[in-house]
Amino acid sequence: MDQLLRYILLHCYRFIRNSINFWLIREENYLDNNNDLHQLAKDGNVAAVERLLVEDNENINELDTNGMAALHYAAARGHVEIVRTLLTQNNLDINVKTPITHITPLHYAATHGHVEIIKLLLATRNVIADTQDQNGNTALHYAVVLDHVEAVKLLIGMHNLVNNSGMHAIHCAAEHGSVATLQYMLEHCADIDIDLPDNQGNTAIHSCCRHFKKDTLASALQILAEYNANIDLQNFTGETALHILAGNGNVNGIKLLVKQCNANINLRDNHGNTVMHFAAKNGHTDVVRFFLDCNFDINAQNDFEETSLMVCKNNDLGLKIAELFISHIVTSKHCNKDNCTEQSCIEQSEKFEVNQAFIDRNEALAKRATDMWTIKNTYVNNYNLYNLYYLSNNISYMQMKYANYDVVENCYMYCAQTIPTIAKRVQDNIKYARLMPSIIENADKMAGFQYLPNEIRYKIFSYLGLRELEALQLLADDLNSSNVSSLQFNNEVDLNTQPIGVGNESSV
């Protein structure tokens, strides 16, 4: 399903990007009844055009059956000398429009990035540089959409009109992933309002996320953030950039906004929907996992009193996400279920009441919850919960085979108590499965460690490599008896080398 969605989005993007050229291609390539001037302009035959204009230039503005004049063809094909020759004729209409699409020769030149022709047209006294087509797009819009930076430089000084959707040039650049143009406009045009909304209240950051192009999204977002775009602005329906990315399933874009731009993950749209509602409803498991790692409150209800669990669709993806939510609930309540009477423990358990009631009413979900509690209550095989519901996409079967959950817990508890001067290095190396002898020196500190939350154990577990897991399995008895110094993990890796990147991208 994810691949199908990506396929559909890719082709939708291509359709949008090429929509500007649709009528151009149609008008240029269909068989028509061109007069000689149309054909000569299309072919770029300068001498023949000059001879024909000497004999008769009365038809210089005549439109063929496709609604195009000779100047349209010359500008579209990049025939500079033909354009120059036509411009010498006093009766030339330089702003001639196609009858349906209202496209001028300047639109054509901007579409194809023909810089010399743009210069010639702009230097003409009668040119109307901000002429709009049937959709309200100027030549600048055309150049921006197709990322013709040199053309943009020539046209940027013209009136920055909006099209029929209220989109300025900066919206178009962000929407179509025109990174070079976006960078130029923000760097050289001080009067551009980066947070200017269109007719739907969408700013450039919204446009960038809604019509993302995979290979340019990160660059476009970074440029917008660099020039202080307001990441958390909401459009007229209350959606932020994160809502849009969550609905599209773009987890990399979400990570960039959250980790690098400190985007607010708790904002809601006009119906009270959180980013988790958007991700769950659209079946994006990777996005749900990321927000769970951010300790997102899955109990938040929208205006219809629905939690994220309740909006999951009744299909395979919806069930998979529901299982993630149930596992999160079971994990969160496990430490507090029996012997904890502190107020914080009680609140931790009670906050899941709405979701728990929903689970209890659904036979299939209730069965899964029961199975998870059975696994959770079986001490020796606690790690199987993560095998089934967390790590299937992130860690191999062999890693599961050699895992011992208790050993992982004890190992992390020991490392977490290492002296503060190397605490950060310990954290980084645990994260990337570097359990080094040089950081395991104080065996006497093993006694009295506090209980490690399951969420943290999961993260540590998911980052362990095969060799580390084998070592933990073989040395379980030594570790549990506090003989930590006997551990030998990955000795050849230096602490200061680059991370090996085992597991996902979550941090401990």
Beta strands, then each sheet from edge to edge (+ up, - down):
end
